[in-house]
């Protein structure tokens, strides 16, 4: 793409940061009503860190496969399964 390494990784970090913030805010607003005895700030940071971890695992899955379509499929399926399975717990 013609970018230097630092610029490329900074762009991806900012992209994932915005997605993680979006997910954390919505999860805190909707699921925070269920956990009314837990501080909302703690829930927000939990969902934010959880989103970062899921994005990191998705990047590792992409790096382990040679076919980009298969890597994207595995990463997306893992991301949504992890998110859906974690919500009830």
Secondary structure as the mmCIF struct_conf table of DSSP 4:
data_model
#
loop_
_struct_conf.conf_type_id
_struct_conf.id
_struct_conf.beg_label_comp_id
_struct_conf.beg_label_asym_id
_struct_conf.beg_label_seq_id
_struct_conf.end_label_comp_id
_struct_conf.end_label_asym_id
_struct_conf.end_label_seq_id
HELX_RH_AL_P HELX_RH_AL_P1 UNK A 5 UNK A 31
TURN_TY1_P TURN_TY1_P1 UNK A 32 UNK A 34
TURN_TY1_P TURN_TY1_P2 UNK A 36 UNK A 37
BEND BEND1 UNK A 38 UNK A 38
HELX_RH_AL_P HELX_RH_AL_P2 UNK A 40 UNK A 64
BEND BEND2 UNK A 66 UNK A 66
HELX_RH_AL_P HELX_RH_AL_P3 UNK A 68 UNK A 87
#
